[in-house]
Amino acid sequence: MDLSPKELDASGRMKLVELTGEMDALLSASIEKGIEKIIHDGCRGLTLDMSGVGYIDSSGIRVLLSAYKKLTKLGGKMNLLNPSERVMMILELADLTDILKRFNTIDEALADLSITT
């Protein structure tokens, strides 16, 4: 999967990545590799647009948690934009909705990312 981040601020430290399809064992490795590169390149505020993701399994959850941990370790933040009801149900069952914040608009997500470092 090609992850082409969109810059959300002039510094290039806040990015939006649109994900589509299924976050399963077949695609999770390429998604993880793409997100790791985005973080390595200096992103400290990451919004993942999940509106195009129809399904997520444990390997997809691992990708989200890995990205979240890497960003928080670097003083950054990550959130989710418009995950489907099905994806939200899976994240709720995994008890991750307190960690992985969900927003309905890009403005809300961007406000949450406001980073100071």
N, C-alpha and C positions, 0 to 999 in steps of 0.2 A: 504494500500500500504506500502510495506516495503521499507524504505529509508535507504540505506547503503552507507554512504558517503565515498568517497575516499579522502585520505589526499593529498594535493597538495604541502605541505611544511613540513619540519622536525619538526616545532613547533606544528603542528596539528591544527593551527588556520585558515588555509585555506582549504576549502573542496569543492569537486565536488559531486553533487547529480544528478543522472540520473532519470528523470521522464518519465513515459510512460503512454500511454492511453489517457484518457480525464480528464481534470481538471474541473470537474463539481460538482454539489451539492452532488453527490453520494460519490465522493472520496476526496473532498477538506478538510473535517475535519481530515481525517487520514494524508493527506499530511501536513496540518498545524501543527498537533501534532508532526509529525516527524521532521519538520523543527525547531519548537520551541525547541525540545530536542537538536538538533544539535547546535543551538545558545546557549542554556543554558550550554552545555558542553564545551563552550569556543571558538566556531568558530567565527571568526571576518571577514572572507573573504569567501563568498559563491558564487559559480558558479552553476547555475541550468542548467543542460543539458536538453534542451527542444526539442531535435531532435525527440524524440519518442512521443511527445504530439501532438495529431491530432486536439484537440479542447479545448478551454478554455471558460468558461462562467463567469458571474459576481462573483460567489463564488470562482473560481480559481484566478481571478484578485485580489480579496480581500486577498487571501492567499499570493500572491506575494507582494502586498503592505504592508501587515502586517509584513512580514519577512524583507522587505526593511526598514521599519520604525524602527523595533527593532534593526536591525544591525546598522543603522546610528546613533541611539540614543546611542549605545555602542561604537561609533567611527569606526564601520566596514563598509564593502561594500558588495554589491550583484550585480551580473550580470547574463545575460542569454546567453547560448551557443546554437547556431543553432536552434532557434525556426522556425517552419514551416511557410510558407507563410500565411497560414490560421490563425495561432496564431498571427503572426505579424500584419496582417490586423485588427484583433480584438483589439490588443494593440494600434494600430494607431488610430482606431476609438474612443478608450477610452482616447486618448491623453496622453499615458503613455510612449511613446518611448524615451522621453528625460530623464525620471526618471529611467526607467529600461533599462540599456544599453545592447546592443546586440553585440555578437562577433561571428566570424566564426571559430576561432581556439582556442584551449585550451591555447596556448601560449599568444594570445592576451587577453584572459579573465584573465589569471594569472597576466599579466603585469598590467592590470587595478586594480586588487585587492591589489597591493602592499600597505600593511598597515604598519604604523610606530609605532603603540601603542600596 
